[in-house]
């Protein structure tokens, strides 16, 4: 799969606006400021395809990127405290509507978790939701370049008890900075997108 051929397709601010799924989709989920846009840009070999912002909670739409024959879908970041209640509700409807739509050809969710910290309660809720709904997902630990080897080992050990069913979940340690884990992610996405 040629990841470098990616192009922006569309953005939707409400679930009702979204057209029906016409191809396989791989979605990216995670809390605000987890490094989702940076990881997507690295994955797609582009500097600024997904807009990166220093302000958490900036992605307020579901953004679709056309990559070969699939869509890479950037879900809004969740869990940012300084967002108005109405906006949070809209995001929740947007993410919930998307993930709950059994008509979509959703092949995989890449759940991003900042490797430096324990998962938030929102992260755990999202993981439990995907387990309960039988949505296929993997975990991408982000910002690995910010940790020493010893800190990484300690965090991975801690994740085993912090994340439900951790031993059954495929996880990839990544860095949008160094490119670590990017090829592994591309292979996983290529495999699920190719498997009809």
Secondary structure, 3 states (H helix, E strand, C coil): CCHHHCEEEEEECCHHHCCCCCCCEEEEEEECCCCHHHHHHHHCCCCCCCCCCCCCCCCCCEEEEEECCEEEEECCCECCCCCCHHHHHHHHHHHHHHHHCCCCCEEEEEEEEECCCCCCHHHHHHHHHHHHHCCCEEEEEECHHHCCHHHHHHHHHHHHHHCCCHHHCCEEECCCCCCCCHHHHHHHHHHHHHCC
